[in-house]
Amino acid sequence: MPKKLLIRDLTLRDGQQSSFATRMSQAQIDRVLPFYKEANFYAMEVWGGAVPDSVMRYLGENPWHRLEKIHQRVGGTSKLTALSRGRNLYGYAPYPDSIIDGFFKNAVSSGLDIMRIFDALNDVDNIKSSVKSIKKYGGMADCAVCYTIDPKYDDEIKIVEKKGFLGLFSKKEEIVVKREPVFTDKYFLNKAKEMEALGADMITIKDMSGLIPPSKVASLMSLFKKELKVPVDFHTHCTPGFGLGSVLTAIMYDVDVVDTNIWYFSGGPAAPAIELIYVFCQKLGIELDLNMEAVAKINKELAEIRKELASFDTGKKFPNPFNPLTDKLPAEIDKEFDKAIEAVRREDEDALLAACYAIEAYFGFPEPDEMVRKAEVPGGMYTNMVAQLKQFNSMDILEDAMHLIPSVRLDSGLPPLVTPTSQIVGVQAVNSALNIKNGRPKYANPSNQFIALVKGEYGKTPVPVDPKFREKITGSPQEKPYDTSGYKRQDNPVLPEFGNVKLAKDEKDELLLELFPAVATNYLKGIRENEYKTNPHQVQVAENKVEAKKVTVAEVKQPAGKKMKSPLPGTILKVDVKVGDEVKDGQTLFILEAMKMENNITSEFSGKVLNVFVKQGQIVPEGAPLVEIAIA
């Protein structure tokens, strides 16, 4: 009897690794759903990750409606799955159990079957509440072990003085100290076992950076299949060139489920193409319980949708058309598939990768990103760092920033380079490189998220943070784990301009506010405005409203003060000061978002505020004036 392999299609979620997919509207998705119902994938990952944010930010659509509509069309045929970050869900805050529970209640009622739950630090305590809640409401808990690698350290040289006989004739010797690896097979297996003990229905080896080589897949999959009782899923990306070879290795080492994308949304920053996996499985005698004719229909429609989104397509490189049911492979390419299979059997990683590169090159998939592979950082992390440096006009220090990543990771407890810690570390490495360039201390301006990471608010790091470093960054040597008892929910203000309705009208809206404060606020204001324009008399607005008198600089009649400027380009998330306020040196005046990191902008002097030059939501360049203060 042939072995059966289950496929989790990632196209409608993981496709968002490409910028064009973040603009794929519900109307476009609706065009492919009838074919998805025919395709009979084991599972479809359609939600979570970047989807809820991008749906509101770019399309003005409701994320809950997206999940509900997909469930209406496909539910019952394929299990609908989503992705969340343990106690952080989709935000950066450690949410209390009440929010986590409410989120999963609404997610399951909207059609979710499986939640893939991971923690950026692989701190299993951080996923407990999510596992409990998803199972409470009838969903499955897919717990993901985040794959990461140890940094490449510069060898540490220590000078040791050795004394001779009777303490005489001392001499100095150099000793090279090498650090023991942290992220071993045993480390990942132990995490998986802890998750299984929590009640995980499935374990995923989740490689969000695409850095897991086939040889590591072979050793990990052997261990996981031997030691775990629950099914094992494998997830990776193709950016540095390992993806196709690593997925093939996982299949040949008896993985239960693999994650793939459909042709025109696969390869590069996404997962390997299901069409290539189908060819491999045909050769291996492995049964795929899905309808490839329906997959071809989906792919045909996706090709048209991608063309419609061409203005957002940064790559603009389509793979050559291919339908494995109707298209005959050239003999030389067919041989490459055979070579790849034999290479896995021989444990010849170089030959395996060479064959996979030849296959991908023939079909026109993106070449491996050598920079990502060499730097051993996630592709998204690397591109974010590049974008940040371009904002600063400082691309000349990219190499310096990359070189700082190992030390920033080690200082902060060696966090895995996965979302969001990859972003936190990457932004800090850039900030540190800029600080050094400008003659400032390495950690002169840590982001709020980096401070929280070092403090312990994200959970236990793989190695302990040095108390002296923690004190330097946070002001205290003591670890301070997150405490949700003092969590303050987001405001849900009444909107007098739209009929005195509340910004969030139900629990689902309130959850959007909690998880995506800035984006959801803008989105929901737009929804309430449209509702009011459609039916303006539904709620009568008082017409005799008295406007608060605006205080101007001229009315204050203060002498000219000193201006504070923005140290970074970014978006003003919060303004905590107004004209006429007395402020103290070190007081937080603004919260600035730069590269998704929040930075407290504190007063440089004590005195009275003469002018505030920015408002919430405003985008500011580096050096933009923020506030003017008359020094006391």
Helices and strands as residue ranges (DSSP letters): E 4-9, H 11-14, G 15-17, G 19-23, H 26-39, E 43-48, H 51-59, H 63-74, E 79-84, G 86-88, H 97-109, E 114-117, G 124-127, H 128-136, E 140-146, E 156-162, G 165-167, E 171-177, H 185-198, E 202-206, H 214-227, E 232-235, H 243-252, E 257-260, G 263-265, H 274-284, E 287-288, H 292-308, G 310-312, H 331-346, H 349-363, H 370-375, H 379-391, G 395-397, H 398-411, H 421-437, H 448-455, H 467-474, G 484-486, E 494-495, G 496-498, E 501-502, H 507-515, H 517-534, H 553-556, E 562-565, E 570-575, E 582-583, E 588-594, E 597-602, E 607-612, E 619-620, E 625-631
